[in-house]
Amino acid sequence: MSGFIASNGRAAPSTWNLASSIWNRSRP
């Protein structure tokens, strides 16, 4: 994941935000 974020600095914020939302919804 780190490599993906490092390689895609521009897309990282949006992607991380989306992943974070899904992660939060998945967890209780």
Secondary structure, DSSP 4 states (H G I P E B T S, - for coil): -HHHHHHTTTTHHHHHHHHHHHHHHH--
